[in-house]
Amino acid sequence: MRKLLAITLLFSSFLASSSFAQTDSVKPKEVDKVAKEVSENSKVVEVTDSISAKLTNIIDDYASQKGIVFGKSLGNRIFVYSIKVVDKSPDDPYFGEARVIAFEKAWLDAQKQIALYLVRDIASQTYNQLFRNASEGAENVKLSNWDVLKAKIAGLTDAALNKALQKLGVDPSKFGELSIDKKKRLLFDTFVKTVVRKTYAELSGTVILQTFEGEKEGSYAVAVIAMYSPKLKYLAQAMLHKQYPGFRGKIGHPISYYLPKSPAGYLGSWGVRVVIDEDNYPALISFGQWSYAYRGNNKIEKERRREYAFEQASVLADSYIAEFLNSRLFSEEMTKVGGTVETNAVFHNGDTFVQTADRIVNIQSKKIKRTSKARISGIYTVKRKLLRLPSGQEVAVVVKVWSYRSMKGADALRKDYIPNRKGDKGHKKHVKAGNGSFIIHGRDMTDINDF
């Protein structure tokens, strides 16, 4: 047995050394020939048949039209984008809510990218552990029967040890307790790299430029394009403290000018946008959305669910304004990548063979936390829309506005005066589906050249 074990290990070493020797002796012409064959036979293509790939192409076209370069400082601004796949299929009753959550994830990821660009703390650790043991069974060592038995069980785990001994007709209890060293593996090779990435940044003034979403072959995804600039951060601080900014826009329009002109335009608008109003001052337009999963026929229950969706959308619209004015983000990510190779001596019916277990290490953990807090007066609702997705779920959309004019008007009112503002409930409108593949996007509102 020990001779067979030694031969097995020596044969493995011989194969390894032989392959290295052959590699070293290959002639240049043969190397060129092999490289040419590999080049001709390899076909690496870009994946373009997914909804994420389709959204990426649309985002690239949008960036090209706007003169945007993602991921690096451009004119004292930075632009990023994020794509998230909705984790529910369009025919799922909870798809409407899952769609909004996907937007939230994309928005948070975009902010994380900006925070990492501004400041990041990276720590990495790499280790390679290699252990070989081919000493048992060497022919020039005279072993006792006890040593032969120990050589046979080397490399087995505790669970496999007793089983292997029983197959050999040996009662493990007669030999007492065996040390771990006597069960050590013949080969153990581990390579693991651990990376920890942290960031903490103030992201006041981060704004959404555009959102996209679409479906392709039953898979639905959403995308967010965001921008950060010191000028926007300064503007957010001025708004938060009820101070007029030291600049005004070149061309301003009434808020109604910026609002979408179609149901799809409202559905495709999400988060806060910065515009220049008719007073030529910056103003905020915030789009909140929520859905519900009820599919019954009870009209009273359906109306209750709809009103609840409007309330949730309203709260979310407020939160996006607060995040623009004053938000902080903490992010921590840990990644482990690598591989392990274990080769054990396994005994079966008196034969010895080498069993190798390969395992790829791929572990990732993420923690992202965003906080925001703002006290602001003058936020009002301009639109309430009830829309229906192509898949049938209803979505409540609430549009809110903050401007210096509305702030001034709110501050002029007494605290005990409550304005009677009734939002426009609107009517249900359908967003028509295409032939199984479609894209929805909002209207451009923020002019990047103003900020």
C-alpha positions as CSV (number, residue, x, y, z in Angstrom):
1,M,0.0,0.0,0.0
2,R,2.7,2.5,0.9
3,K,4.6,1.7,-2.3
4,L,1.4,2.4,-4.3
5,L,0.8,5.6,-2.4
6,A,4.4,6.8,-3.0
7,I,4.2,5.9,-6.7
8,T,0.9,7.9,-7.0
9,L,2.5,11.0,-5.5
10,L,5.7,10.6,-7.5
11,F,3.8,10.1,-10.7
12,S,1.8,13.3,-10.0
13,S,5.1,15.2,-9.4
14,F,6.5,13.7,-12.6
15,L,3.5,14.9,-14.6
16,A,3.9,18.4,-13.3
17,S,7.6,18.5,-13.8
18,S,7.3,16.9,-17.3
19,S,4.7,19.5,-18.4
20,F,7.0,22.3,-17.3
21,A,9.9,20.7,-19.1
22,Q,7.9,20.4,-22.3
23,T,6.8,24.0,-22.0
24,D,10.3,25.2,-21.7
25,S,11.4,23.2,-24.7
26,V,8.7,24.4,-27.1
27,K,10.1,26.1,-30.2
28,P,9.1,29.6,-31.1
29,K,7.5,28.5,-34.4
30,E,5.4,26.0,-32.5
31,V,4.3,28.7,-30.0
32,D,3.3,31.0,-32.9
33,K,1.3,28.2,-34.5
34,V,-0.5,27.5,-31.2
35,A,-1.2,31.2,-30.6
36,K,-2.6,31.5,-34.1
37,E,-4.9,28.5,-33.7
38,V,-6.2,29.8,-30.4
39,S,-6.8,33.2,-31.9
40,E,-8.7,31.8,-34.8
41,N,-10.8,29.4,-32.8
42,S,-11.6,31.7,-29.9
43,K,-14.9,33.6,-30.3
44,V,-15.5,36.1,-27.5
45,V,-18.6,38.2,-28.0
46,E,-20.4,40.9,-26.1
47,V,-23.6,39.8,-24.5
48,T,-26.4,42.0,-26.0
49,D,-29.5,39.8,-25.6
50,S,-30.4,40.9,-22.1
51,I,-32.5,43.9,-20.8
52,S,-29.5,45.1,-18.9
53,A,-27.4,45.2,-22.0
54,K,-30.2,47.0,-23.9
55,L,-30.4,49.6,-21.1
56,T,-26.7,50.0,-21.2
57,N,-26.7,50.8,-24.9
58,I,-29.5,53.4,-24.4
59,I,-27.6,55.0,-21.5
60,D,-24.5,55.2,-23.7
61,D,-26.5,56.9,-26.4
62,Y,-27.9,59.3,-23.9
63,A,-24.5,60.1,-22.5
64,S,-23.2,60.7,-26.0
65,Q,-26.0,63.2,-26.8
66,K,-25.4,65.1,-23.6
67,G,-21.6,65.0,-23.7
68,I,-21.4,63.0,-20.5
69,V,-18.5,60.8,-19.5
70,F,-19.3,58.3,-16.7
71,G,-17.1,57.7,-13.7
72,K,-14.7,60.6,-13.8
73,S,-14.7,64.3,-13.1
74,L,-15.9,66.3,-16.0
75,G,-16.3,70.1,-15.7
76,N,-16.3,69.9,-11.9
77,R,-19.1,67.3,-12.0
78,I,-19.3,63.6,-11.9
79,F,-21.8,61.4,-13.7
80,V,-22.7,57.8,-12.8
81,Y,-25.4,55.3,-13.6
82,S,-26.7,52.1,-12.1
83,I,-28.9,49.3,-13.5
84,K,-30.9,46.9,-11.3
85,V,-33.0,43.9,-12.4
86,V,-36.4,43.7,-10.7
87,D,-36.5,40.5,-8.7
88,K,-40.2,39.8,-9.6
89,S,-41.5,38.9,-13.0
90,P,-44.0,41.3,-14.6
91,D,-46.8,38.8,-14.1
92,D,-46.2,38.7,-10.3
93,P,-48.8,40.6,-8.2
94,Y,-46.0,42.3,-6.3
95,F,-44.1,43.4,-9.3
96,G,-45.3,47.0,-9.0
97,E,-43.7,47.3,-5.5
98,A,-40.6,45.4,-6.6
99,R,-40.1,47.8,-9.5
100,V,-40.0,50.8,-7.1
101,I,-37.6,49.0,-4.8
102,A,-35.3,48.3,-7.8
103,F,-35.3,52.0,-8.5
104,E,-34.4,52.6,-4.8
105,K,-31.5,50.1,-5.1
106,A,-30.2,51.7,-8.3
107,W,-30.4,55.2,-6.8
108,L,-28.5,54.0,-3.7
109,D,-25.9,52.3,-5.8
110,A,-25.4,55.4,-7.9
111,Q,-24.8,57.4,-4.7
112,K,-22.4,54.8,-3.5
113,Q,-20.4,55.2,-6.7
114,I,-20.2,59.0,-6.2
115,A,-19.1,58.5,-2.6
116,L,-16.4,56.1,-3.6
117,Y,-15.2,58.5,-6.2
118,L,-15.0,61.3,-3.6
119,V,-13.2,59.2,-0.9
120,R,-12.5,55.6,-0.4
121,D,-10.6,53.5,2.1
122,I,-9.3,50.2,0.6
123,A,-7.6,47.4,2.5
124,S,-6.6,44.1,1.0
125,Q,-5.0,40.9,2.2
126,T,-3.8,38.0,0.2
127,Y,-2.5,34.7,1.4
128,N,-1.3,31.5,-0.2
129,Q,-1.1,28.4,2.0
130,L,0.6,25.3,0.6
131,F,1.2,22.0,2.4
132,R,2.6,18.8,0.9
133,N,3.3,15.5,2.7
134,A,4.7,12.6,0.8
135,S,6.9,11.2,3.5
136,E,4.8,8.2,4.5
137,G,5.5,5.1,2.5
138,A,9.1,6.0,1.4
139,E,10.8,2.8,0.3
140,N,14.0,3.4,2.2
141,V,12.1,3.5,5.5
142,K,11.3,0.3,7.3
143,L,7.8,0.6,8.8
144,S,6.1,-1.5,11.3
145,N,2.5,-2.8,10.8
146,W,1.3,0.0,13.0
147,D,3.1,2.6,10.9
148,V,1.7,1.1,7.7
149,L,-1.8,1.4,9.2
150,K,-1.1,5.0,10.1
151,A,0.1,5.7,6.5
152,K,-3.1,4.2,5.2
153,I,-5.3,6.6,7.2
154,A,-3.2,9.7,6.5
155,G,-5.3,12.4,4.9
156,L,-8.7,11.0,5.9
157,T,-11.2,13.2,7.7
158,D,-12.6,12.0,11.1
159,A,-15.9,11.0,9.4
160,A,-14.2,9.1,6.7
161,L,-11.5,7.6,9.0
162,N,-13.7,5.2,10.9
163,K,-15.5,4.2,7.7
164,A,-12.3,3.4,5.9
165,L,-10.9,1.4,8.8
166,Q,-14.0,-0.6,9.1
167,K,-13.8,-1.5,5.4
168,L,-10.3,-2.7,6.0
169,G,-11.6,-4.9,8.8
170,V,-10.1,-2.8,11.6
171,D,-11.9,-1.8,14.7
172,P,-10.9,1.9,15.3
173,S,-11.7,1.7,19.0
174,K,-8.8,-0.7,19.5
175,F,-6.2,1.9,18.5
176,G,-7.3,4.7,20.9
177,E,-7.4,8.3,19.9
178,L,-5.6,9.3,16.7
179,S,-4.1,12.8,16.4
180,I,-5.1,15.2,13.7
181,D,-1.5,15.2,12.4
182,K,-1.9,11.5,11.5
183,K,-4.9,12.3,9.4
184,K,-3.3,15.3,7.6
185,R,-4.0,15.9,4.0
186,L,-1.4,14.9,1.4
187,L,-1.9,18.2,-0.5
188,F,-3.5,21.5,0.6
189,D,-3.3,24.6,-1.5
190,T,-5.3,27.7,-0.7
191,F,-5.2,31.1,-2.3
192,V,-7.6,33.7,-1.0
193,K,-7.7,37.5,-1.5
194,T,-9.8,39.6,0.8
195,V,-10.6,43.2,0.0
196,V,-12.5,45.6,2.3
197,R,-13.7,48.9,0.8
198,K,-15.2,51.6,2.9
199,T,-16.5,55.2,2.2
200,Y,-18.3,57.9,4.0
201,A,-19.4,61.0,2.2
202,E,-21.8,63.9,2.3
203,L,-23.9,63.7,-0.9
204,S,-26.1,66.8,-0.5
205,G,-27.0,68.1,-4.0
206,T,-26.8,64.7,-5.8
207,V,-29.5,64.8,-8.4
208,I,-31.1,62.3,-10.8
209,L,-30.8,63.3,-14.4
210,Q,-32.8,60.5,-16.1
211,T,-34.3,57.1,-15.4
212,F,-34.9,54.3,-17.8
213,E,-36.7,51.0,-17.5
214,G,-37.8,48.2,-19.8
215,E,-38.7,44.6,-20.3
216,K,-37.2,42.0,-22.6
217,E,-38.3,38.4,-22.7
218,G,-39.8,38.4,-19.3
219,S,-36.9,40.2,-17.5
220,Y,-37.5,43.7,-16.3
221,A,-34.8,46.2,-15.2
222,V,-34.5,49.8,-14.2
223,A,-31.7,52.3,-14.6
224,V,-30.8,55.6,-12.9
225,I,-28.3,58.3,-14.2
226,A,-27.1,60.7,-11.4
227,M,-25.0,63.8,-11.2
228,Y,-23.0,65.4,-8.4
229,S,-21.4,68.8,-8.4
230,P,-20.1,71.2,-5.8
231,K,-22.4,73.9,-7.2
232,L,-25.4,71.6,-6.5
233,K,-24.1,70.9,-3.0
234,Y,-23.8,74.6,-2.4
235,L,-27.4,75.1,-3.7
236,A,-28.7,72.3,-1.4
237,Q,-27.1,74.0,1.6
238,A,-28.6,77.4,0.6
239,M,-32.1,75.9,0.2
240,L,-31.8,74.0,3.5
241,H,-31.0,77.3,5.4
242,K,-33.6,79.3,3.5
243,Q,-30.9,81.4,1.7
244,Y,-31.1,82.5,-1.9
245,P,-28.2,81.2,-4.0
246,G,-25.5,83.5,-5.4
247,F,-26.5,82.6,-8.9
248,R,-29.7,82.4,-11.1
249,G,-30.5,80.4,-14.2
250,K,-30.2,81.8,-17.7
251,I,-33.6,80.6,-18.9
252,G,-36.5,79.8,-16.6
253,H,-39.9,78.3,-17.1
254,P,-43.0,77.7,-15.1
255,I,-43.1,74.3,-13.3
256,S,-45.8,73.1,-15.7
257,Y,-43.3,73.4,-18.5
258,Y,-41.1,70.6,-17.1
259,L,-43.9,68.1,-16.2
260,P,-44.2,65.1,-18.4
261,K,-46.8,65.3,-21.2
262,S,-47.8,61.6,-21.3
263,P,-48.6,58.7,-18.9
264,A,-45.4,57.0,-19.8
265,G,-43.5,60.2,-19.1
266,Y,-44.8,60.2,-15.5
267,L,-44.1,56.5,-15.1
268,G,-40.6,57.0,-16.3
269,S,-39.9,60.0,-14.0
270,W,-38.5,59.1,-10.6
271,G,-36.7,60.9,-7.8
272,V,-35.8,64.6,-7.5
273,R,-34.9,66.9,-10.4
274,V,-33.5,70.4,-10.3
275,V,-35.0,73.0,-12.7
276,I,-35.0,76.8,-13.2
277,D,-38.4,78.3,-12.6
278,E,-40.1,81.4,-14.0
279,D,-38.3,83.5,-11.4
280,N,-35.0,82.2,-12.8
281,Y,-34.3,80.5,-9.4
282,P,-33.6,76.8,-9.0
283,A,-36.6,74.7,-7.9
284,L,-37.0,71.0,-7.0
285,I,-39.5,68.6,-8.7
286,S,-39.8,65.3,-6.9
287,F,-41.5,62.2,-8.3
288,G,-42.7,59.5,-5.8
289,Q,-44.2,56.2,-6.9
290,W,-45.8,53.2,-5.2
291,S,-48.0,50.2,-6.2
292,Y,-50.2,47.6,-4.6
293,A,-50.8,43.9,-5.1
294,Y,-54.6,43.6,-4.8
295,R,-56.4,41.9,-7.7
296,G,-59.8,41.3,-6.2
297,N,-63.1,42.7,-7.3
298,N,-64.0,44.5,-4.1
299,K,-64.2,48.2,-5.2
300,I,-64.0,49.6,-1.7
301,E,-60.9,47.6,-0.9
302,K,-59.4,48.5,-4.2
303,E,-59.9,52.2,-3.5
304,R,-58.4,51.8,-0.1
305,R,-55.3,50.2,-1.6
306,R,-55.1,53.0,-4.1
307,E,-55.2,55.7,-1.5
308,Y,-52.6,53.9,0.5
309,A,-50.3,53.8,-2.6
310,F,-50.8,57.5,-3.0
311,E,-49.8,58.1,0.6
312,Q,-46.7,56.0,0.2
313,A,-45.7,57.8,-3.0
314,S,-46.2,61.1,-1.3
315,V,-43.9,60.2,1.6
316,L,-41.3,58.9,-0.9
317,A,-41.5,62.2,-2.9
318,D,-40.8,64.1,0.3
319,S,-37.9,61.8,1.2
320,Y,-36.1,62.5,-2.1
321,I,-36.2,66.2,-1.5
322,A,-34.8,65.7,2.0
323,E,-32.0,63.5,0.5
324,F,-31.1,66.2,-2.0
325,L,-30.9,68.8,0.7
326,N,-29.0,66.8,3.3
327,S,-27.8,63.2,2.9
328,R,-24.9,61.2,4.2
329,L,-23.9,57.8,2.9
330,F,-21.8,55.1,4.5
331,S,-20.7,52.0,2.5
332,E,-18.7,49.0,3.4
333,E,-18.0,46.0,1.2
334,M,-16.0,42.9,1.8
335,T,-15.0,40.5,-1.0
336,K,-13.1,37.2,-0.8
337,V,-12.0,35.5,-4.0
338,G,-9.6,32.6,-4.6
339,G,-9.5,28.8,-4.7
340,T,-8.6,25.8,-2.7
341,V,-7.3,22.4,-3.8
342,E,-7.3,19.4,-1.5
343,T,-5.9,16.0,-2.4
344,N,-6.6,13.2,0.0
345,A,-5.6,9.5,0.2
346,V,-8.8,7.6,0.0
347,F,-9.0,3.8,0.6
348,H,-11.6,1.6,-0.9
349,N,-11.6,-2.2,-1.1
350,G,-7.9,-2.2,-0.4
351,D,-7.0,0.1,-3.3
352,T,-5.4,3.5,-3.0
353,F,-6.4,6.4,-5.2
354,V,-6.1,10.2,-5.0
355,Q,-9.2,12.2,-4.6
356,T,-9.0,15.9,-5.4
357,A,-11.6,18.5,-4.4
358,D,-11.4,22.0,-6.1
359,R,-13.4,24.8,-4.7
360,I,-13.7,28.4,-5.9
361,V,-14.0,31.0,-3.1
362,N,-16.4,33.8,-4.0
363,I,-17.9,35.6,-1.0
364,Q,-19.3,39.1,-1.0
365,S,-21.0,41.2,1.7
366,K,-22.3,44.7,1.4
367,K,-23.6,47.3,3.8
368,I,-24.9,50.7,2.6
369,K,-26.6,53.1,4.9
370,R,-28.0,56.5,3.8
371,T,-29.3,59.1,6.2
372,S,-31.1,62.4,5.6
373,K,-32.8,65.0,7.7
374,A,-34.2,68.3,6.6
375,R,-36.7,70.9,7.9
376,I,-38.1,72.8,5.0
377,S,-41.3,74.7,4.2
378,G,-43.1,75.3,0.9
379,I,-43.3,71.7,-0.5
380,Y,-46.6,71.2,-2.3
381,T,-48.2,68.6,-4.6
382,V,-48.8,69.5,-8.2
383,K,-49.9,66.1,-9.6
384,R,-51.4,62.8,-8.6
385,K,-51.6,60.2,-11.3
386,L,-52.9,56.6,-11.2
387,L,-51.3,54.6,-14.0
388,R,-51.4,51.0,-15.0
389,L,-48.3,49.1,-16.0
390,P,-48.3,46.9,-19.2
391,S,-48.3,43.9,-16.9
392,G,-51.6,45.2,-15.2
393,Q,-50.4,46.5,-11.8
394,E,-51.5,50.0,-10.9
395,V,-48.9,52.6,-9.9
396,A,-49.7,55.8,-7.9
397,V,-47.5,58.7,-8.9
398,V,-47.2,61.9,-6.7
399,V,-45.3,64.9,-8.0
400,K,-44.2,67.5,-5.4
401,V,-42.4,70.9,-5.9
402,W,-40.3,73.1,-3.8
403,S,-39.3,76.6,-4.9
404,Y,-38.1,79.9,-3.4
405,R,-41.5,81.4,-4.2
406,S,-43.4,78.6,-2.3
407,M,-40.9,78.9,0.6
408,K,-41.6,82.6,0.9
409,G,-45.4,82.0,0.7
410,A,-45.3,79.3,3.4
411,D,-43.2,81.4,5.7
412,A,-45.7,84.3,5.4
413,L,-48.5,82.1,6.7
414,R,-49.3,81.8,10.4
415,K,-48.5,78.4,12.0
416,D,-52.2,77.9,12.7
417,Y,-53.2,78.4,9.1
418,I,-53.6,75.2,7.1
419,P,-53.9,75.7,3.3
420,N,-56.6,73.7,1.7
421,R,-54.8,72.0,-1.1
422,K,-56.6,69.1,-2.7
423,G,-54.4,67.2,-5.1
424,D,-55.6,66.2,-8.5
425,K,-56.5,62.5,-8.3
426,G,-56.4,62.3,-12.0
427,H,-57.7,59.2,-13.9
428,K,-56.3,55.8,-14.6
429,K,-54.2,55.8,-17.7
430,H,-52.6,52.9,-19.5
431,V,-49.0,52.6,-20.5
432,K,-49.3,50.5,-23.6
433,A,-46.9,47.6,-24.0
434,G,-44.9,46.8,-27.1
435,N,-44.3,43.4,-28.7
436,G,-42.8,41.9,-25.5
437,S,-39.9,44.4,-25.4
438,F,-40.2,48.1,-24.5
439,I,-38.3,51.0,-22.9
440,I,-39.8,53.8,-20.8
441,H,-38.0,56.9,-19.7
442,G,-38.8,60.2,-18.2
443,R,-38.6,63.7,-19.6
444,D,-35.3,65.6,-19.4
445,M,-35.7,68.3,-16.8
446,T,-32.4,69.2,-15.3
447,D,-30.0,71.1,-17.7
448,I,-26.5,70.0,-16.7
449,N,-25.1,73.2,-18.1
450,D,-26.9,75.2,-15.3
451,F,-25.0,73.3,-12.6
